Amino acid sequence: MQKVFYLKTCGTCTKILNRFDLSDWTLREIKSQPVTPDELTEMYALTNSYEVLFSRRSTQIKAQDIDVKSLKENDFKKLLLNHYSFLKRPVFLADKQIFIGNEKQNLENLENFFAP
């Protein structure tokens, strides 16, 4: 299974998605189709952390007055399931690999994954 979780209004996501041939991938726009508990469990199985999936740039952190430093793993899980903007994006889920976010190292790993 190859799936990409992204936000269509995110310019960074669009730029990253356009770099690759995703014709065989399932594209999931997370605002219109939020991540399911099963999908989040699948992501967790590859990361062993909900925190690494959590976007510290979400506008909901301030809107909900969340103290991120005090959060535990289960809190991150609940927030990720509560609002789409808490998911760090894009997330590429491919077989037994996961690529999360737009950090330089992650993008280099993604480039290598797609390299022939």
C-alpha positions as CSV (number, residue, x, y, z in Angstrom):
1,M,0.0,0.0,0.0
2,Q,1.3,3.4,-1.0
3,K,-0.5,6.4,0.4
4,V,0.2,10.1,0.8
5,F,-1.6,12.2,3.4
6,Y,-1.5,15.9,2.5
7,L,-3.4,19.2,2.7
8,K,-4.4,20.7,-0.7
9,T,-4.2,24.3,0.6
10,C,-0.6,23.7,1.7
11,G,1.8,25.1,-0.9
12,T,4.7,23.1,0.5
13,C,2.7,19.8,0.2
14,T,1.8,20.7,-3.4
15,K,5.4,21.4,-4.3
16,I,6.6,18.1,-2.8
17,L,3.9,16.0,-4.4
18,N,4.6,17.5,-7.8
19,R,8.2,16.3,-7.6
20,F,7.2,12.6,-7.8
21,D,5.2,10.3,-10.0
22,L,2.4,9.4,-7.7
23,S,0.2,7.7,-10.3
24,D,0.2,4.4,-8.3
25,W,-0.3,6.1,-5.0
26,T,-3.5,6.8,-3.1
27,L,-3.7,10.5,-2.3
28,R,-5.6,11.5,0.8
29,E,-6.5,15.1,1.4
30,I,-6.7,15.2,5.2
31,K,-9.1,18.1,5.6
32,S,-11.8,16.4,3.6
33,Q,-10.9,12.9,4.7
34,P,-9.2,12.9,8.1
35,V,-6.8,10.3,9.2
36,T,-8.6,7.3,10.7
37,P,-7.6,5.6,14.0
38,D,-6.4,2.5,12.0
39,E,-4.3,4.7,9.7
40,L,-2.8,6.5,12.7
41,T,-2.0,3.1,14.3
42,E,-0.3,2.0,11.1
43,M,1.8,5.2,11.2
44,Y,2.6,4.7,14.8
45,A,3.8,1.1,14.1
46,L,6.5,2.5,11.8
47,T,7.5,5.4,14.1
48,N,6.8,4.2,17.6
49,S,5.8,7.8,18.4
50,Y,2.8,10.0,17.9
51,E,4.9,13.0,18.7
52,V,7.0,12.7,15.5
53,L,3.7,12.8,13.6
54,F,2.6,16.0,15.4
55,S,3.0,19.3,13.7
56,R,4.2,22.0,16.2
57,R,3.2,24.6,13.6
58,S,-0.5,23.9,13.8
59,T,-2.6,27.0,14.3
60,Q,-4.8,24.9,16.6
61,I,-2.1,24.9,19.3
62,K,-2.6,28.5,20.0
63,A,-6.3,28.4,19.2
64,Q,-6.8,25.7,21.8
65,D,-4.2,27.0,24.2
66,I,-2.2,23.8,24.2
67,D,1.0,23.5,26.2
68,V,2.9,21.2,23.9
69,K,5.7,20.6,26.4
70,S,3.3,19.0,28.8
71,L,1.8,16.5,26.3
72,K,2.3,12.8,26.6
73,E,2.1,10.2,23.8
74,N,-1.6,9.5,24.4
75,D,-2.3,13.3,24.2
76,F,-0.6,13.5,20.9
77,K,-2.7,10.6,19.6
78,K,-5.9,12.3,20.7
79,L,-5.0,15.6,19.1
80,L,-4.0,13.9,15.8
81,L,-7.4,12.3,15.6
82,N,-9.2,15.4,16.8
83,H,-8.0,17.9,14.1
84,Y,-6.4,17.4,10.7
85,S,-3.9,20.3,11.2
86,F,-2.1,18.5,13.9
87,L,-0.6,16.0,11.4
88,K,2.8,16.9,10.2
89,R,2.6,16.8,6.4
90,P,3.0,15.4,3.9
91,V,3.1,11.8,5.1
92,F,4.2,9.2,2.6
93,L,3.3,5.7,3.7
94,A,4.9,3.1,1.5
95,D,4.9,-0.6,2.5
96,K,7.1,-0.7,5.6
97,Q,8.5,2.9,5.3
98,I,7.2,6.3,6.3
99,F,8.4,9.7,5.3
100,I,7.0,12.6,7.5
101,G,7.1,16.3,6.9
102,N,9.2,18.6,4.8
103,E,12.5,18.6,6.6
104,K,15.6,18.4,4.4
105,Q,16.7,14.9,5.5
106,N,13.2,13.5,5.0
107,L,13.0,15.0,1.5
108,E,16.4,13.5,0.6
109,N,15.3,10.1,1.9
110,L,12.1,10.5,-0.2
111,E,14.2,11.3,-3.3
112,N,16.2,8.2,-2.7
113,F,13.1,6.1,-2.3
114,F,11.7,7.3,-5.7
115,A,15.1,7.1,-7.5
116,P,15.2,4.4,-10.1
